[in-house]
Amino acid sequence: MAKANNKKSLKRPRKTSGRMASKGFFNPIDIHVGQRIRARRTIMGYSQSTLGDMIGLTFQQVQKYERGANRVSSSRLFDLARVLEVPVSWFFEEMPGDVKSKSPAQVMDNPTPLPVAQQPDEMFRRETLELVRAYYEINPTTRKQLRELVKALS
């Protein structure tokens, strides 16, 4: 019995995981990964329900992942990468420096991280993703002409 008490006294108190307790404040890294999931799902033309079915989830769970409300486990991220045909590292690409600084280990030293706007940047807007998807459905010759036209207009 004395040993059990001794082991307990050696345990460190649990530190925060980086997620804010208040509703609506999620870790910026989880939000970034969620935006990447949504972007790739949309480009591939999958609904949340379709993606959920492919990896054994409900569309509500996919929604939570995409908002950053729920963390994606490593095994689930592996499944998502396979289904969405990207390497796991893709979900972390293009992450801004201020988001990288909000990893749980770094947040432990900063108990009150600032809330992050949950609006995706323009590259992750539905309009942009649908436009990119439609663009790649055009035959290569016409696509090249369209690209030149857009360059000339801008």
KOLGU-508097 format. One line per 2 residues: number of its first residue (from 1); for each residue y, x, z of N, C-alpha, C. Coordinates in Angstrom, 1 decimal, padded with zeros to 4 digits. Atoms other than C-alpha are relative to their C-alpha. Layout:
! KOLGU-508097
NUM = Y,X,Z,Y,X,Z,Y,X,Z; ... .
***
This chain:
! KOLGU-508097
1 = -001.2,000.8,000.0,000.0,000.0,000.0,001.3,000.9,000.0; -001.1,-000.9,-000.1,002.3,002.9,000.8,000.3,000.6,-001.4 .
3 = -000.2,-000.6,001.3,001.7,004.3,-002.7,000.7,-001.0,-000.9; -000.6,001.0,000.9,002.7,001.0,-004.4,001.5,-000.1,000.3 .
5 = -001.4,000.1,-000.3,006.0,000.9,-002.5,000.7,001.3,-000.5; -000.6,-001.3,000.4,006.6,004.6,-003.3,000.3,-000.1,-001.5 .
7 = -000.1,000.1,001.4,006.1,003.9,-007.0,001.2,-000.9,-000.4; -001.1,000.9,000.2,008.5,001.0,-006.9,001.4,000.6,000.2 .
9 = -001.3,-000.7,-000.3,011.2,003.1,-005.3,000.4,001.0,-001.0; -000.3,-001.0,001.0,010.9,005.6,-008.1,000.5,-000.6,-001.3 .
11 = -000.4,000.7,001.2,011.7,003.0,-010.8,001.5,000.0,-000.1; -001.5,000.1,000.3,015.2,003.1,-012.3,000.3,-001.5,-000.2 .
13 = -000.4,001.4,000.3,017.1,-000.2,-012.4,000.1,-000.1,-001.5; -000.1,000.3,001.5,016.9,-001.8,-015.9,001.4,000.0,-000.4 .
15 = -001.4,000.0,000.6,019.9,-001.2,-018.0,000.0,-001.0,-001.1; -000.2,001.0,001.0,021.3,-003.5,-020.6,-000.6,000.4,-001.3 .
17 = 000.6,-000.3,001.3,019.7,-003.7,-024.0,001.1,000.0,-001.1; -001.1,000.0,001.0,023.1,-003.9,-025.7,000.4,-001.3,-000.5 .
19 = -000.3,001.3,000.4,023.1,-007.6,-026.2,000.9,-000.6,001.1; -000.9,000.6,-000.9,025.9,-009.5,-024.6,-000.6,-001.3,000.6 .
21 = 000.6,001.2,-000.6,024.9,-012.3,-022.2,000.7,-001.2,-000.5; -000.8,001.1,000.5,027.6,-014.6,-023.5,-000.5,-000.5,-001.3 .
23 = 000.4,000.6,001.3,026.6,-017.0,-026.3,001.0,000.4,-001.1; -000.8,-000.3,001.1,027.9,-015.8,-029.6,000.4,001.5,-000.1 .
25 = -000.3,-001.4,000.0,028.2,-012.1,-028.8,-001.3,000.8,-000.2; 001.2,-000.6,000.3,025.4,-010.2,-030.5,000.3,001.5,-000.3 .
27 = -000.1,-001.4,000.3,024.8,-006.5,-031.0,000.4,000.2,-001.5; -000.4,-000.2,001.4,026.6,-005.4,-034.2,-001.0,000.5,-000.9 .
29 = 001.1,-000.6,000.8,023.6,-003.5,-035.4,-001.0,-001.2,-000.4; 000.8,001.1,000.3,021.5,-006.7,-035.2,000.7,-000.9,-001.1 .
31 = -000.7,000.8,001.0,024.2,-008.5,-037.2,000.0,000.7,-001.4; 000.0,-000.7,001.2,024.3,-005.8,-039.8,-001.4,-000.1,-000.7 .
33 = 001.3,000.1,000.6,020.5,-005.9,-040.3,-000.2,-001.4,-000.5; 000.1,001.4,000.5,020.7,-009.7,-040.5,000.7,-000.3,-001.3 .
35 = -000.7,000.1,001.3,023.3,-009.5,-043.2,-000.8,000.6,-001.2; 000.8,-000.7,001.1,021.1,-007.1,-045.2,-001.2,-000.9,-000.3 .
37 = 001.2,000.9,000.3,018.1,-009.5,-044.8,000.5,-001.2,-000.9; -000.5,001.1,000.8,020.2,-012.4,-046.1,000.4,000.4,-001.4 .
39 = -000.4,-000.4,001.4,021.6,-010.4,-049.0,-001.2,000.2,-000.9; 001.2,-000.2,000.8,018.2,-009.3,-050.2,-000.7,-001.3,-000.3 .
41 = 000.7,001.3,000.2,016.7,-012.7,-049.7,000.7,-000.8,-001.1; -000.8,000.8,001.0,019.5,-014.3,-051.7,-000.2,000.6,-001.4 .
43 = 000.1,-000.7,001.3,019.3,-011.7,-054.5,-001.4,-000.3,-000.6; 001.3,000.2,000.5,015.6,-012.3,-054.8,-000.3,-001.5,-000.2 .
45 = 000.2,001.4,000.2,016.1,-016.1,-054.9,-000.9,-000.7,000.9; 000.8,000.7,-001.0,014.2,-017.0,-051.8,000.9,-000.8,000.9 .
47 = -000.6,000.7,-001.0,015.2,-019.7,-049.5,-000.4,000.5,001.4; 000.4,-000.4,-001.3,015.0,-019.2,-045.7,-001.4,-000.5,000.3 .
49 = 001.4,000.5,-000.2,011.9,-021.4,-045.7,-001.0,000.8,-000.7; 001.0,-000.7,000.8,010.2,-019.5,-048.5,-000.2,001.4,000.7 .
51 = 000.2,-001.3,-000.7,010.9,-016.1,-046.7,-000.8,-000.2,001.2; 000.7,000.3,-001.2,009.7,-017.6,-043.5,-001.5,-000.2,-000.2 .
53 = 001.4,000.2,000.4,006.5,-018.8,-045.1,-000.7,001.3,-000.3; 000.6,-001.2,000.5,005.9,-015.4,-046.6,-000.4,001.0,001.2 .
55 = 000.3,-001.0,-001.1,006.0,-013.6,-043.2,-000.4,-000.8,001.3; 000.6,000.7,-001.1,004.7,-016.4,-041.0,001.1,-000.5,001.1 .
57 = -001.0,000.5,-000.9,008.0,-017.7,-039.5,000.6,-001.3,-000.5; -000.7,001.2,000.4,010.0,-020.9,-039.5,001.4,000.4,-000.6 .
59 = -001.3,-000.3,000.6,013.3,-021.1,-041.4,001.0,000.2,001.1; -001.0,-000.2,-001.2,015.1,-021.4,-038.0,-000.1,001.4,000.5 .
61 = 000.1,-001.4,-000.5,013.7,-018.0,-037.0,000.7,001.0,-001.0; -000.7,-000.8,001.0,014.9,-016.5,-040.3,001.5,-000.1,000.2 .
63 = -001.4,000.2,-000.3,018.3,-018.0,-039.6,000.5,000.8,001.1; -000.4,-000.8,-001.2,018.5,-016.4,-036.2,000.0,001.5,-000.3 .
65 = 000.0,-001.4,000.4,017.5,-013.0,-037.7,001.3,000.3,-000.8; -001.1,-000.2,000.9,020.2,-013.4,-040.4,001.3,000.0,000.7 .
67 = -001.2,000.0,-000.8,022.9,-014.2,-037.8,000.1,001.1,001.0; 000.0,-001.1,-001.0,021.9,-011.4,-035.5,-000.2,-000.6,001.4 .
69 = 000.2,000.6,-001.3,021.1,-013.9,-032.8,-001.3,000.5,000.7; 001.3,-000.5,-000.5,017.5,-012.6,-032.5,-000.2,001.4,-000.6 .
71 = 000.3,-001.3,000.5,016.5,-009.0,-032.9,-001.3,-000.1,-000.8; 001.1,-000.1,000.9,014.0,-008.1,-035.6,-000.9,001.1,000.6 .
73 = 000.9,-001.0,-000.6,011.0,-006.3,-034.1,-000.4,001.0,-001.2; 000.3,-000.9,001.0,009.8,-003.2,-035.9,-001.2,-000.5,-000.9 .
75 = 001.1,000.5,000.8,006.6,-004.9,-037.1,000.5,-001.1,-001.0; -000.6,001.0,000.8,008.6,-007.8,-038.4,000.9,000.6,-001.1 .
77 = -000.8,-000.7,001.0,011.0,-005.5,-040.1,-000.8,000.6,-001.1; 000.9,-000.5,001.0,008.1,-003.8,-041.8,-000.5,-001.1,-001.0 .
79 = 000.4,001.1,000.9,006.9,-007.2,-043.1,001.1,-000.4,-000.9; -001.2,000.4,000.8,010.4,-008.1,-044.3,000.2,001.0,-001.1 .
81 = -000.2,-001.1,001.0,010.7,-004.7,-046.1,-001.0,-000.2,-001.1; 001.0,000.2,001.0,007.4,-005.3,-047.9,000.3,-001.2,-000.9 .
83 = -000.2,001.2,000.7,008.2,-008.9,-048.9,001.3,000.1,-000.9; -001.3,-000.1,000.7,011.8,-008.1,-049.9,000.1,001.3,-000.9 .
85 = 000.2,-001.2,000.9,010.6,-004.9,-051.8,001.1,001.0,000.2; -001.0,-001.1,-000.3,012.9,-002.4,-050.0,-000.6,000.8,001.1 .
87 = 000.5,-000.8,-001.1,012.2,000.5,-047.7,000.7,-000.5,001.3; -000.6,000.4,-001.3,012.8,-000.2,-044.0,001.4,000.6,000.2 .
89 = -001.3,-000.7,-000.2,015.7,002.3,-044.0,001.1,-000.8,-000.7; -001.0,000.8,000.8,017.5,-000.1,-046.5,000.8,-000.9,000.9 .
91 = -000.6,001.0,-000.9,018.3,-002.5,-043.7,001.1,000.7,000.9; -001.0,-000.7,-000.8,020.4,000.2,-042.0,001.0,000.8,-000.8 .
93 = -000.9,-000.7,000.9,022.2,001.6,-045.0,001.4,-000.7,000.0; -001.4,000.5,000.1,026.0,001.2,-045.4,000.5,-000.6,001.3 .
95 = -000.5,000.5,-001.3,026.4,000.6,-041.7,001.3,000.8,000.4; -001.3,-000.7,-000.3,030.0,001.3,-040.7,-000.2,000.8,001.3 .
97 = 000.0,-000.9,-001.2,030.6,004.0,-038.0,000.2,-000.8,001.3; -000.3,000.7,-001.2,032.0,001.5,-035.5,-001.3,-000.9,000.4 .
99 = 001.2,000.7,-000.3,028.7,-000.5,-035.8,-001.0,000.9,000.6; 000.9,-001.0,-000.4,026.6,002.6,-035.4,000.2,000.4,001.5 .
101 = -000.4,-000.4,-001.4,028.4,003.4,-032.1,-000.4,-001.1,001.0; 000.4,001.1,-000.9,027.1,000.1,-030.7,-001.5,-000.1,000.2 .
103 = 001.4,000.0,-000.3,023.5,001.1,-030.4,-000.2,-000.3,001.5; 000.2,000.3,-001.4,022.0,-000.1,-027.1,000.1,001.2,000.9 .
105 = -000.1,-001.2,-000.8,021.8,003.5,-025.8,001.5,000.3,000.3; -001.4,-000.3,-000.2,025.5,004.0,-026.4,000.8,-001.1,000.7 .
107 = -000.6,001.1,-000.6,026.4,000.5,-025.2,-000.1,000.1,001.5; 000.3,-000.1,-001.4,024.9,001.3,-021.8,001.2,000.7,000.7 .
109 = -001.2,-000.7,-000.6,027.9,003.6,-021.1,001.3,-000.9,-000.2; -001.2,000.8,000.2,030.3,000.9,-022.3,-000.5,-001.5,000.2 .
111 = 000.6,001.3,-000.3,029.4,-002.4,-020.5,000.7,-001.2,-000.6; -000.7,001.1,000.7,032.0,-004.5,-022.4,000.3,000.3,-001.4 .
113 = -000.3,-000.3,001.4,031.6,-003.9,-026.1,000.9,-001.2,-000.6; -000.9,001.0,000.6,034.2,-005.7,-028.2,-000.9,-000.9,-000.9 .
115 = 000.7,000.9,000.9,032.9,-008.8,-030.1,000.3,000.4,-001.4; -000.1,-000.3,001.4,032.3,-008.2,-033.8,000.0,-001.2,-000.8 .
117 = -000.1,001.1,000.9,033.3,-010.6,-036.4,-001.3,-000.2,-000.7; 001.3,000.2,000.6,030.2,-012.2,-037.8,000.1,-000.4,-001.4 .
119 = -000.1,000.3,001.4,031.6,-012.8,-041.2,-000.4,001.2,-000.8; 000.4,-001.1,000.9,029.9,-010.6,-043.8,001.1,000.4,-000.9 .
121 = -001.1,-000.4,000.9,032.1,-008.5,-046.0,-000.3,-000.7,-001.4; 000.1,000.7,001.3,032.6,-009.6,-049.6,-001.3,000.3,-000.8 .
123 = 001.2,-000.4,000.7,029.5,-007.8,-050.9,-001.2,-000.9,000.5; 001.1,000.8,-000.6,027.4,-010.1,-048.7,000.2,-001.5,-000.1 .
125 = -000.3,001.4,000.2,029.0,-013.4,-049.6,-001.0,-000.6,-000.9; 001.0,000.7,000.9,026.7,-016.0,-051.2,000.5,000.1,-001.4 .
127 = -000.5,000.0,001.4,029.0,-016.1,-054.3,-000.3,001.3,-000.7; 000.2,-001.3,000.5,028.7,-012.4,-054.8,-001.5,000.2,-000.3 .
129 = 001.4,-000.2,000.2,024.9,-012.4,-054.3,-000.6,-000.8,-001.1; 000.4,000.9,001.1,024.4,-015.3,-056.7,000.4,000.6,-001.3 .
131 = -000.5,-000.6,001.3,026.5,-013.6,-059.3,-000.8,001.2,-000.4; 000.8,-001.1,000.3,024.5,-010.4,-059.0,-001.4,-000.4,-000.5 .
133 = 001.4,000.5,000.5,021.2,-012.3,-059.3,000.1,-000.5,-001.4; -000.1,000.6,001.3,022.4,-014.2,-062.3,000.3,001.1,-001.1 .
135 = -000.3,-001.1,000.9,023.8,-011.0,-063.9,-001.3,000.7,-000.5; 001.2,-000.7,000.4,020.3,-009.4,-063.8,-001.0,-000.8,-000.8 .
137 = 000.8,000.9,000.8,018.8,-012.4,-065.5,000.4,000.0,-001.5; -000.5,-000.2,001.3,020.9,-011.6,-068.6,-000.7,001.1,-000.7 .
139 = 000.7,-001.1,000.7,019.3,-009.5,-071.3,000.9,001.2,000.0; -000.7,-001.3,-000.2,020.3,-005.8,-071.1,001.2,000.2,-001.0 .
141 = -001.1,-000.2,000.9,022.4,-005.8,-074.3,001.2,-000.8,000.3; -001.1,000.9,-000.4,024.5,-008.8,-073.3,000.6,000.4,001.3 .
143 = -000.5,-000.5,-001.3,024.7,-007.4,-069.8,001.0,001.1,-000.1; -000.8,-001.2,000.2,026.2,-004.2,-071.0,001.4,-000.5,-000.6 .
145 = -001.2,000.6,000.6,028.8,-006.2,-073.1,000.8,-000.7,001.1; -000.7,000.8,-001.1,029.6,-008.4,-070.1,000.6,001.0,001.0 .
147 = -000.5,-001.0,-000.9,030.0,-005.3,-067.9,001.3,000.7,-000.5; -001.2,-000.6,000.7,032.5,-003.8,-070.4,001.2,-001.0,000.0 .
149 = -001.0,001.1,000.0,034.4,-007.1,-070.6,000.6,000.0,001.5; -000.5,000.0,-001.3,034.7,-007.2,-066.8,000.9,001.2,000.4 .
151 = -000.8,-001.2,-000.3,035.9,-003.6,-066.6,001.4,-000.1,-000.7; -001.2,000.2,000.8,038.5,-004.4,-069.3,001.0,-001.0,000.7 .
153 = -000.8,001.0,-000.7,039.7,-007.5,-067.4,000.6,000.5,001.3; -000.4,-000.5,-001.3,040.0,-005.6,-064.1,001.0,001.1,-000.2 .
***
